[in-house]
Each structure stands twice: as C-alpha cells, then as structure tokens.
C-alpha cells in the first residue's frame, strides 16, 4: 500500500502528493477519481469554502470522500490530517494499492 495526500492550495488548486503527484484546477470545486489497477475506486471532492457563518473561522478548504459503489464499500484506510506545509489546512490521506492513479471526474 502507498499513501496519497490531497489538500487545497491557494483558493483554486487541489494538490495530490505521494504515490501519485498531480495538481488539479479546483476553482468552484473539483471531484477526482482515485482508481487502483484492479478497478476499485473512490472519489475525493475538494471545494474552497467561503461560508463564514457555517465555519465561524473564515475561509478554507473542505475535503470529502465519496464512493461510486456504496454497496461494496472501500477497503483502503482514509485519514484526515494537516497539509504538509500548512498545518492550518486539512489534508486527506488515502492508503491505496501500488499503481493507483488520480484523474479528474468529468460528467
């Protein structure tokens, strides 16, 4: 298993680091597909939140995990942590099989 870390940068980028490294345009939010060579997958959604009344602490990133097949669930450990170079921002860490890729979900 390898770790892939997801976190927001600035107010418009989703950074992906670790076993797979990429940067995605996240202006207005972005959903990416994390897919293992076996076809097993999960989705990560990132959006920059400006809803001050909800959060009470100002602007920041919201990260969430979705599963395309909730009947089977996923087997990968998922944890929340802090952005590597910015502990004030959240990060999502996914332990996934070797060879896992990340691509933007396109409707």
Buried (B, 14 or more C-beta within 10 A) or exposed (E): EEBBBBBBBEEBBBBBBBBBEBEBEBEEEBBBBBBBEEEBBBBBBBBBBEEEEEEEEEEBBBBEBEEEEEEEEBEBEBEEEBBEEEEEBBBBBBBBBEEBBBEEBEE
